[in-house]
Amino acid sequence: MAHSTTYRSLLLLCAVACLICASSGQTICKSQNFTGKIFQNCLDLPVLDAFLHWTYSPSNGTLDIAYRATPGSTGGWVAWAINPTATGMVGSQAIVGYVVSGKVNVLTANLSSYQLSMQNESLSFPVSNLAGQLSGKDIILFATLTLPTKNSTVNLVWQTGPVSGGAPSIHPVTGVNLQSKKTQDLLSGQNTTTSGGDQNTTASGGGQNNTTSGGVSKIRRKNLTFLANSFLFDLIVLLSVLAFYMI
């Protein structure tokens, strides 16, 4: 009887471990919700604890977004941008948010240099419905953009940094702060390329090569994740049945 109880406990522990492993492979953004807003796609951005939700209408180039990120320091700022001409920060058309007196102040910035402006600037494309809110330590930015072309592949840039003297100041220029850029297909919801370090990357084949800097196909990675989760589910069922019959 003692051996049976021990085996049953081990099987249950294995089942719990499998559940934890399976849940760890799920995207965090799918668990995030916004009052009165529903988006068709979402993405866990690879660095800086940031998430992007969006709905894209190719007929008129309208892009509705919610960008959620944790400031790198207490009271810091967050920013999300599209760069129409390159894959880096310079040239990006940015939406910036930081907290003033308990509320999120939202501004737009045309980044012609690495110095973030403290004033609202006109972007190279129309932007409306700007709003910001707090969720715990996170800042959430909302906006509607009208993109100038019907090309659904865009260069994304996102960033976090400190606030000094009540205004955003320059972000760190090392580590993950130099990796926060990628090329994204808004229609498919798939990555087209991911930059590594501070090197520019470009998409080939009309933006449909679906490769990452590690050389591993994004679609292949998703398929492998699906197979692994399916295997873990089957294993959980098997362990649960064995534990039941050993009671």
GIFENSUL-V861334 format. One record per pair of residues at least 6 apart in sequence whose ideal C-beta (glycine too) atoms are under 6 Angstrom apart, sorted by sequence separation. I is the first residue (numbers start at 1). GAP is how many residues later the second one is. D is the distance in whole Angstrom. If there is no record, write none. Layout:
i=[I & I]
gap=[GAP & GAP]
d=[D & D]
This chain:
i=[85 & 171 & 195 & 203 & 44 & 45 & 56 & 71 & 97 & 98 & 133 & 162 & 185 & 210 & 83 & 109 & 193 & 210 & 43 & 55 & 69 & 83 & 97 & 132 & 183 & 210 & 161 & 183 & 193 & 42 & 54 & 81 & 82 & 96 & 110 & 131 & 192 & 81 & 108 & 109 & 159 & 182 & 29 & 41 & 53 & 67 & 81 & 95 & 96 & 107 & 108 & 110 & 130 & 39 & 181 & 29 & 39 & 40 & 52 & 79 & 80 & 94 & 108 & 129 & 192 & 28 & 39 & 127 & 128 & 27 & 51 & 79 & 94 & 196 & 127 & 194 & 50 & 77 & 78 & 92 & 194 & 126 & 178 & 183 & 190 & 49 & 77 & 125 & 159 & 29 & 89 & 125 & 158 & 185 & 125 & 106 & 157 & 106 & 156 & 191 & 104 & 155 & 156 & 190 & 104 & 93 & 154 & 93 & 34 & 153 & 152 & 152 & 97 & 104 & 152 & 153 & 97 & 97 & 95 & 95 & 118 & 116 & 153 & 78 & 92 & 98 & 70 & 70 & 87 & 89 & 68 & 98 & 68 & 82 & 83 & 67 & 83 & 66 & 81 & 65 & 80 & 64 & 79 & 63 & 78 & 62 & 63 & 76 & 77 & 61 & 76 & 61 & 76 & 77 & 76 & 72 & 75 & 71 & 73 & 77 & 58 & 87 & 50 & 48 & 87 & 48 & 47 & 56 & 47 & 48 & 47 & 41 & 25 & 25 & 22 & 22 & 21 & 18 & 18 & 18 & 15 & 15 & 14 & 15 & 11 & 11 & 12 & 11 & 8 & 8 & 7 & 4]
gap=[6 & 6 & 6 & 6 & 7 & 7 & 7 & 7 & 7 & 7 & 7 & 7 & 7 & 7 & 8 & 8 & 8 & 8 & 9 & 9 & 9 & 9 & 9 & 9 & 9 & 9 & 10 & 10 & 10 & 11 & 11 & 11 & 11 & 11 & 11 & 11 & 11 & 12 & 12 & 12 & 12 & 12 & 13 & 13 & 13 & 13 & 13 & 13 & 13 & 13 & 13 & 13 & 13 & 14 & 14 & 15 & 15 & 15 & 15 & 15 & 15 & 15 & 15 & 15 & 15 & 16 & 16 & 16 & 16 & 17 & 17 & 17 & 17 & 17 & 18 & 18 & 19 & 19 & 19 & 19 & 19 & 20 & 20 & 20 & 20 & 21 & 21 & 21 & 21 & 22 & 22 & 22 & 22 & 22 & 23 & 24 & 24 & 26 & 26 & 27 & 28 & 28 & 28 & 28 & 29 & 30 & 30 & 31 & 32 & 32 & 33 & 34 & 35 & 35 & 35 & 39 & 42 & 44 & 46 & 48 & 49 & 52 & 54 & 61 & 65 & 65 & 67 & 68 & 68 & 68 & 70 & 70 & 72 & 72 & 72 & 74 & 74 & 76 & 76 & 78 & 78 & 80 & 80 & 82 & 82 & 84 & 84 & 84 & 84 & 85 & 85 & 86 & 86 & 86 & 87 & 88 & 88 & 89 & 89 & 91 & 92 & 94 & 108 & 112 & 113 & 128 & 129 & 130 & 132 & 132 & 133 & 148 & 200 & 204 & 207 & 210 & 211 & 214 & 217 & 218 & 221 & 224 & 225 & 225 & 228 & 231 & 231 & 232 & 235 & 238 & 239 & 242]
d=[5 & 5 & 5 & 6 & 6 & 6 & 5 & 6 & 5 & 6 & 5 & 6 & 5 & 6 & 5 & 5 & 4 & 5 & 5 & 5 & 4 & 4 & 5 & 5 & 5 & 6 & 3 & 4 & 5 & 4 & 5 & 4 & 6 & 5 & 5 & 4 & 4 & 6 & 6 & 5 & 5 & 5 & 4 & 5 & 4 & 4 & 4 & 6 & 6 & 5 & 6 & 6 & 5 & 4 & 5 & 5 & 6 & 5 & 6 & 5 & 6 & 5 & 5 & 4 & 5 & 5 & 5 & 6 & 5 & 5 & 5 & 4 & 6 & 4 & 5 & 5 & 4 & 6 & 6 & 5 & 5 & 4 & 4 & 5 & 6 & 4 & 4 & 6 & 6 & 4 & 6 & 6 & 5 & 6 & 5 & 5 & 5 & 4 & 5 & 5 & 3 & 6 & 5 & 6 & 6 & 4 & 6 & 6 & 6 & 5 & 6 & 5 & 4 & 6 & 4 & 6 & 5 & 5 & 5 & 5 & 4 & 5 & 4 & 5 & 5 & 5 & 6 & 5 & 5 & 6 & 5 & 6 & 5 & 5 & 4 & 5 & 6 & 5 & 4 & 6 & 5 & 5 & 5 & 5 & 5 & 6 & 6 & 6 & 5 & 6 & 6 & 4 & 5 & 6 & 6 & 4 & 5 & 5 & 5 & 4 & 6 & 6 & 5 & 5 & 5 & 6 & 4 & 4 & 5 & 5 & 5 & 4 & 5 & 6 & 5 & 4 & 6 & 5 & 5 & 5 & 5 & 4 & 5 & 6 & 5 & 5 & 5 & 4 & 5 & 5 & 6 & 5]
